[in-house]
Structures are given as C-alpha cells and as structure tokens.
Amino acid sequence: MSRTTYRCTCGARIRFKQDLEKESGGLSPNWACRDCGTPVPGQTAEKIRHQHPS
C-alpha cells in the first residue's frame, strides 16, 4: 500500500500525523498544516493521520 502525502501551500510536506494539527469544533475534526495552519482536505488528512513513520 502506498503512502499518502500532501504538499501544503506553504511548501511543507505532510506525511504523518505529527505534521498535522487538529482543530477542535464541529462534529468531525478538522486538520491543518502544523507549520502554517492552512486547512488540509479532510479525506487526505484522515489517510495521513493513520500512517506511522518507520
């Protein structure tokens, strides 16, 4: 299975849960780039947050 990665508008490469920041509020969690706070698309963030560095 291939890993999901996301390139934020600030240039950060988001590959693992550590690269995401959880924004509280609403029924489902919203995820943002830890570097700049730009929202990450929900489906992409959910895939990334289940990946573990190894």
VENUR-V595242 format. One record per pair of residues at least 12 apart in sequence whose ideal C-beta (glycine too) atoms are under 6 Angstrom apart, sorted by the first residue. I is the first residue (numbers start at 1). J is the second residue. Records with the same first field share a line. If there is no record, write none. Layout:
I=J, J
This chain:
3=51
4=47, 48
6=40, 44
8=33, 38
9=38
10=35, 36
12=33, 35
14=48
16=51, 53
17=49
19=34
20=45
21=34
31=45
